[in-house]
Amino acid sequence: MLYAQGEYEAEEFVSDHDLKFAVKQMQRSEYIGSAIVCEQASPDICDSIESIEFEASKGALSLPIKSFTFINHYSIDTTQLMSAKNPQINRLIIDAAPGAQVDAVFEGEVTSIFEIPGNEQVIMIKRGAYRMVYGSLTNVNVKVGQWVSSGEKIGEVTDYSNGKMIFEIWKTQQGISKALKVEEWIELGS
């Protein structure tokens, strides 16, 4: 679905270009899913108070980028195309200028920073049972284990992605991670 200056319209993937884009998005999701599984290997138990605080922000989170041209909600059931560990991908793809500042949408602990082939960095910030995933970044200025505040700069949009920044929210419950519908958490008028 496409969000453009408050407008909402459906978009279907039908061309070869769109199919290639869908496969690339699934590959990115595999890397993110692997990082979550890696995190779960540690004996750290999610703090329910932190989860409750994060859940209270549903529908009121700011976007991670202040200036953008449009937002594309990307969602696909990958089980129809390939065998994937994460059968559902839900993310916002935010078009912004390369080098645009990316801010944390909520406070939490930086649990993962990794690179996806193609020189794109991904930051994962944990808040209770929730993970906020920021992709297609460069000039990352946070470290694993660091506590970040809401609105704090964590990096910039890479020019490699043509200014397309990826944002996802995941919830892990009883060892199962699920990508949530980000637009339910974000205040799109922000």
Sequence and secondary structure as in RCSB ss.txt:
>XXXX:A:sequence
MLYAQGEYEAEEFVSDHDLKFAVKQMQRSEYIGSAIVCEQASPDICDSIESIEFEASKGALSLPIKSFTFINHYS
IDTTQLMSAKNPQINRLIIDAAPGAQVDAVFEGEVTSIFEIPGNEQVIMIKRGAYRMVYGSLTNVNVKVGQWVSS
GEKIGEVTDYSNGKMIFEIWKTQQGISKALKVEEWIELGS
>XXXX:A:secstr
 EEETTEEE     SHHHHHHHHHHHHHHHHHHHHHHHHHTS     HHHHHHHHTTTTTB  S SS SEEEEEE
EEGGGTS  SSSEEEEEEEE  TT EEE SS EEEEEEEEETTTEEEEEEEETTEEEEEEEEES    TT EE T
T EEEEE TTTTTEEEEEEEEEETTEEEE  GGGTB TT 
